[in-house]
């Protein structure tokens, strides 16, 4: 999509989220073994939605005008690949 929209000066970047404390992740958060799995996370806790807003704001700013076609991970250190 980034390549297709580049001629129109539209940048396309993605935010790749780890486990964020939202209603969307509620079922996962309520599983009994989640605390054991959280131990494998880099910072040992769920992310907060507001911890994603700064990178989104940056990507929408002129400071990120040379960033296109990237996926930025907000994962708390969780190892994963697209």
C-alpha positions as CSV (number, residue, x, y, z in Angstrom):
1,X,0.0,0.0,0.0
2,X,2.9,2.4,0.8
3,X,4.3,1.9,-2.7
4,X,0.9,2.5,-4.3
5,X,0.2,5.7,-2.4
6,X,3.7,7.2,-2.6
7,X,3.0,9.1,-5.8
8,X,0.2,10.9,-4.0
9,X,2.5,11.9,-1.2
10,X,0.6,9.6,1.2
11,X,2.7,7.7,3.7
12,X,1.6,4.3,5.1
13,X,3.1,2.9,8.3
14,X,1.8,0.3,10.7
15,X,1.8,0.0,14.5
16,X,2.4,-3.5,15.6
17,X,1.0,-3.9,19.1
18,X,1.8,-6.3,21.9
19,X,-0.7,-7.1,24.5
20,X,-2.4,-3.7,25.3
21,X,-4.9,-3.4,28.2
22,X,-8.1,-2.7,26.3
23,X,-11.5,-4.3,26.0
24,X,-10.2,-6.0,22.9
25,X,-7.6,-8.0,24.9
26,X,-10.0,-8.8,27.8
27,X,-10.5,-12.5,27.0
28,X,-6.7,-13.0,26.9
29,X,-6.2,-11.0,30.1
30,X,-8.8,-13.2,31.9
31,X,-7.1,-16.5,31.2
32,X,-5.7,-18.1,34.4
33,X,-2.2,-18.7,32.9
34,X,-1.7,-15.1,31.6
35,X,0.5,-14.1,34.6
36,X,2.9,-16.9,33.7
37,X,3.0,-15.7,30.1
38,X,3.5,-12.1,31.2
39,X,6.8,-13.2,32.7
40,X,8.2,-13.7,29.2
41,X,7.3,-10.1,28.3
42,X,10.2,-7.7,28.3
43,X,8.7,-5.3,30.9
44,X,6.4,-7.8,32.7
45,X,3.1,-6.0,32.3
46,X,0.4,-5.1,29.8
47,X,0.8,-2.0,27.8
48,X,-1.5,1.0,28.2
49,X,-3.3,2.6,25.2
50,X,-1.7,5.9,26.0
51,X,1.7,4.3,25.5
52,X,0.9,3.9,21.8
53,X,-0.2,7.5,21.2
54,X,3.2,9.1,21.2
55,X,4.5,6.9,18.3
56,X,1.3,7.5,16.4
57,X,1.6,11.2,16.9
58,X,5.2,11.1,15.7
59,X,4.3,9.1,12.6
60,X,1.7,11.7,11.7
61,X,4.1,14.5,12.2
62,X,6.5,16.2,9.8
63,X,9.4,14.7,11.8
64,X,8.5,11.3,10.3
65,X,8.1,12.6,6.7
66,X,10.8,10.3,5.5
67,X,9.3,7.2,7.1
68,X,7.1,5.1,4.8
69,X,6.2,1.5,4.5
70,X,7.4,0.6,8.0
71,X,5.9,-1.4,10.9
72,X,6.8,-0.1,14.3
73,X,6.5,-2.5,17.2
74,X,5.0,-1.3,20.5
75,X,5.4,-4.6,22.3
76,X,7.0,-4.0,25.7
77,X,9.9,-6.2,24.5
78,X,7.8,-9.2,23.5
79,X,9.7,-11.1,20.8
80,X,7.8,-11.5,17.6
81,X,7.9,-11.1,13.9
82,X,5.4,-10.3,11.2
